[in-house]
């Protein structure tokens, strides 16, 4: 359970009343959208406490409802989770900080627990180490130790340290430095961060704040490992190529300062390692100013990244929206991102994307489209692109789509209402305009002139200093003339609802049009996703919708990236060229099965050969909406016959 979820539950337990989403977002240093998505995850997690629910009240906030006994148990369980995570963290630090074998009894004594508890914790540690290609080795009569290449060891240490540093603050202040003091020397890390900040001034691009922290951490870990006698190995050809780059010269200057200040000798291979991280650092493109246009600038900096960005945008414009082709901001941002990505991948500096699952769930169609382009791109650059990197690329595409949506639908219009239409309403107008510059205040109306003003101005929201009739048919927020902080939060909450407003009852017409009752299979006994996909793919083949190889193609696609989209639902699919006619085969499992680390019970296997871009987009939007429609999902899971299941859609 991630720390943010625990902090949300703790805040709800402490409040014992409604808490605004805005205040939760402020406390957690994240967006309101993140909090709302976290709350959906917590809805599922709280099912283990049947008497507890998170209740939402528009323009007020959220509240944890339930009996006190269940709340006390939840609090005790949270404390237990904290203790367990803290112990595993200490265990991980101990194993990564020492190069010598250590026995389970020593670990149990140090952490004041039993050997059996340590044994259980080591299973979690083993899983944590695997993505870094590190192995937890048990040596008879000696003990435990972590083994693997030095580069992988450092990546794991960096991940550990970055987990301790709260990136919400994007700074290494005294509190942050103290949090990592038992892994890295605070004064060394602070010195290196200061030097990285100064070095940024001569880079061709400014770095993101997170990239600067990450770079400082990686260099501080390198210093620590050099002191321990552990050195990076780099082949002569790679080092020779790196020495031609400006980043190597900058890394060398930084290394010379570190040698003087920290009294160590940094070999050339270690300077090369610093240069690699500098090349792979994520760049803050909103602070780059180009006078002569995007293409001349990137032809000098990274022509390959520019070429790939153009190919990707052309592909996405053909499949999603042709206006993407003329979006210079997208070309610019994507090119800069690919510049960093290619450097990272070519030098084995993998990154993890903490937003991966959220991006895949929320922007499923854009993710699928980018993923489908990756096969072409991977052949071009002779590299495998992991889904963590793909998800970051999706954010650039999605940002462009939302910019277009904003331009198409315009700014939200607000009408301010008061008793007379003057006086204090001017104060409300001024304060509102300052708090919400992205919204247009279209006028001020008195109660007597309200309906006339609404007819003329057609507002999206009414902000009133007096109670209004319930039949205005426009969302309304009642505030005091002083527009206090909590009232601004209520307005912000309502504006959010306006931006994401959907029909009260979602329509699943596109899905239903592709489903035949003959392709609905209830209570399948399969235990693995491979068996489910093979069975449903076989049914699609037998009824003439797809080629015989379609099920194999879908299984191969699943191995690249899980098609789980939330709420025990997955949407596997294969290559379009193997589809004869579009259809969806649905399988409901007897019991949920493991689907790439998630539980799945409903499988919508798609044979999507639709050519119309808008209809394809609508299909994916409906699938994501369905994965969030808990009432309908409950009906689908309880349906007794295929006919009843079909009628539920």
Secondary structure by P-SEA (a helix, b strand, c coil): ccaaaaaaaaaaaaacccccaaaaaaaacccaaaaaaaaaaaaaaacccccbbbbbbccbbbbbcccaaaaaaaaaaaaaaaaaaaaaaaaaaaaaaccbbbcaaaaaaaacccaaaaaaaaaaaaaaaccccccccccccbbbbbbccaaaaaaaaaaaaaaacccccccccaaaaaaacccccaaaaaaaaaaaaaacccccccccaaaaaaaaaaaaaaaaaaaacbbbbbcaaaaaaaaacaaaaaaaaaaaaaaaaacccccaaaaaaaaaaaaaccccccccccccccaaaaaaccaaaaaaaaaaaaaaaacccccccccaaaaaaaaaaaaaaaaaaaacbbbbbcaaaaaaaaaaaaaaaaaaaaaaaaaaccccccaaaaaaaaaaaaaaaaaaaaaaacbbbbbbbccccccaaaaaaaaaaaacccccccccccccaaaaaaaaccccccccccccccccccbbbbbcccccaaaaaaaaaaaaaaaacccccccaaaaaaaccccccccccccccaaaaaaaaaaaaaaacccccaaaaaaaaaaaaccccccccbbbbbcccccccccbbbbbbbcccccccccccccccccccccccaaaaaaaaaaaaaaaaaaaaaaaaaacccaaaaaaac
